[in-house]
Amino acid sequence: MQAIDAFLTEWATAERDGETGTLETLLTSDFTAVGPLGFTLTKQDWLSRHRQGDLDYKAFGLDEIKARQFGEAAVATARINTRGTYQGHPIPDAVRATLTLVSHAGNWKLAIIHMSFIAGTRGAPPIPAARNRPDERSVA
């Protein structure tokens, strides 16, 4: 698991710093990202966020990491804590992510990342109020 932890640290640092050269080597050629609103990004889409200067991280880090290895693949869940902007608009403070890693010639690469909002964090949709939910007892 040390190699997976080291990979995730390297990826998070490259992501925070916008190091597209490093990210290019850390992502598989068919990398796919699924954003918290369900949109998808290819590897080139992911890298272009940095190359075009649209994404500006002031902070980017992983927390609450739980990784499991399955032979040449690994799945990690983590909380991604961020501070920054995309095209001048604030990005969410945190998302929960599932990262799928694959081993290529003994080196880990990120194949898929799927992100979800964390309820109650800045930038996430509001939590529906319990009073707005239909009461099953009042249904006639």
C-alpha angles and dihedrals in degrees: 000000000000090000091052092048090049091049093050091049091050092047093048091050092049091047093049092047096042092237098169093177091058093041089051089061096041096054124071117244090250095043115158129193124196112200127214091262093051099259118137131222129196122218091266091048090051093050094044091062086071099033093055093044092239092126119059117179120194089177135009124170143149124236137169091031118183115177132183125188123215107184108283092359135065134188122207130183118201145159111245111209114198144171119190148078140271113209087343095307121114115255123218116282092230144007132182111236137194111204123194114203129190129195116239114186090333095312123107120235131184111244103169137009123187118189132196131186117253109229114242097023123116110272096023121113113266120271109252110249115245089230090063093058118094113256108232090210092061095056109110 
